[in-house]
């Protein structure tokens, strides 16, 4: 089962493109025995449908996977000037609101899945959005996986497990990643992939890199 659809957030007058994929074992996902849920947020300028290599892994691992299109033609472009943390925060707040709506809307439709212990996965700006929501003191996130996001500090939260996969060509902004003492205090893991490029970490990237990313995610999920 795979469905590409658009869901409408009336409160914000916003159509949200989503692709929903059920896991291979979906017949065993019931209200009494709920299966896990992962929400994928794309990098800026990359279609939300272009992370099939991650979706395939998640389907095998029993996840309902929801890929969310955050950028609409009517949205202002992502800021590239000034203090980016300030000038882009409007984009991240909007993205976090979208993830909240997707969770509540699809949670009512897919009752065999646990929307109260989400895994958020985001590449680049999608990772910034995922981290932003995780920092809003919500209680429905179990894991955050970012793929070379660079701006929004990762959550410092004992209840949220974090994996951040780092590329080799750009550093994260100061304070985004953890200090050595934070690494030992929280359930978090930072992994760098040598010779990997930020802009290659999606379906269009090299096979070796996609395999390296899925290996690291698979290890983290177990």
N, C-alpha and C positions, 0 to 999 in steps of 0.2 A: 504493500500500500504506500503510495506516494501521491501527495496532492499539492498542486500549486494553486494558491488562492489569494484573495485580497480580503482582509478583515477591516471593518470600519469602526474607528473610534469616534463615536458621536460627540463626546465631550470636547475633542480637539478638532473635529471636522477633518479627520485624517484617514486616508486609506493606507493600510499597511500590507505590503506584499509579504507573504510567508510561503515557505515550502515545508510541508509536514511529512515526515517519513516514519512509518511504524517499524519497530524492531522485527527481526526474523522470528522471534518467539512470541509475537503479539497475541496469539491465541491464549497464552497463559497469563496475560495481563488483565487483572480484574479489579473491581473495587476493593475486594478483600485482600488481593495480592497484587499491589500496584507495582508497576515497573518504573524505572527512573526516567527523568526528562532532561534533555540538554538543549540549550538555545544557543545557536551560532550567530554571531554578529560579524559581518564582513568588514574588511578594510575599506577606507574611503576610496570611492571610484571603482571598486570591484563588486561585481554582482553577488548577491547573497547566495546564488545557486552555484558558486564556483569554489565550493569547499567539499566536493563530493568525496574526496579521499578521507576526510575526517568523518563525514556522515556514514560512510561504509563501515568504518571501524565501530562507530557507535551503534549502528544497527546490529552488528554481530555481538556487541556487548549488552544488548537488551534495552537500549535507550530509545524512547520516542525522541526524534530529533526535529527541531524547529529552526529553520534558517530564516532570519528576519531581514527584510530590506529597509534600512533606516533612512536612506537619502531619497527624497522625492524631488522632481524637477522644480517644484515651487519653493523648496527650502533655499535659504541663503547659502552661498558656497562656504566651505570650511575656511576659516581665517588662516592666512599665512603670514600675517604681520603682527607686530606688537608683542605683548606678553601672551604667548599662546595659551597658557593655562587660563588666563582671564578671557581672551577673545574667543576661545573654543568652548568655554563651559556651557554656553547656550546649546551647542550641538550635543554635548554629553548629557545635559539635563533632559533634552528632548528624547534622546535615545533611551535613557533610563525610564522615562515615562512610557515609551513605546514597549519596553520589555515588561513593565508592570501590567500594561493593558493586555499584551499577548498572553501573559501568564493567566490573568483572570478570565479572559475570553475563551481560550482554548482549554483551560482547566475544567470549565463546565462541560465542554464537549467530549473530552477524552478522560472519562472517569476512571479508567483502568490504569492511570499513570499518576505518579506522585509529584504534584506541582508545588509541594511544600519543602522539597529538598533538591532544588534545581542545581544543575551544573551549567555555568555560563562559560562559553568559549568565544573569544574574540581575537581577531587579527588586527594589529595596528590600531586605527581609530575605534574599531569594534571592541578591542581590548580595553581602550580608555572608557568606552561606554559601560562595559561589563564591570570594570573596577569602580566606576562612579556609582553605579547602583549598589554594589557590594558595600560601599562606604556610607550608604544612606540608612544604616542600622536596621536593615530588614532581617527577618528571621526565616526566610524561605530559600536561602542560598546555602547549599552544602559545599560546592566547589567553584572556584574560578580558575580558568585556564586562559592565560593570555599568550598570544603569539606575537612577540616583538612589539608590544604596545610601548609607548615612550613618554606619555605625558602625565597620566593620572596615577597617583600613588596607589600601590596595591593595598588591599585591606590588611589591617593589623587586627585580626579578630580570631580568637581561639576556636570559634565555632565554624570558621570557613577555611577549608583546605585550599591551598594555592599552588599552582604550577605556572611558572612563567618561562617560556621558551624564548631564548634570545638569539637574534641574528648577529652577524659579525660586522656589519657595515655602519651601524649607527648606535651611539650610546643612548641609554634612557636619560631623561632629565634627572636632576638631583632630587633625591627623596622618593623617587618612584619605586626603586628596588629596596631590599632590606639591608640593614646594617648586620654585621656578624652576630651581634647579640640578639637581634630580632629573628635571624634565621634559626637560632637555637630555641627561641621562646615560642614561636608560632608554628603551626603545621604547614610549613611552606617549603618550596623547592624552586631554585633558579637553575636552569640548564642552558648552556650556550652551545649552539651548533656551529662548529668551525666552517669557514668558507661559505656560510649561508647569507643570502641577500634578503633584506627586508621585503622587497617587492616581489620575491619569488615564492613567498610562503602561502600559495593558493594553488588551485588545480593547474594553472599554467606554468608552475615551476618545475624544476627537474625532478625526475622520479626518485633519485637518491634522497633529496631533501624532504619530499613528501613522506617517504618511508621513515626517515629519521624522526620527523615530527610525530607520525602515528605511533612509532615505537615508544617515544617518550610519554605520549598521552596514555597508551595502553598500560605502561608500567605504573603510571600515576593512579589510574583507575583501579588497579589491583592493590 
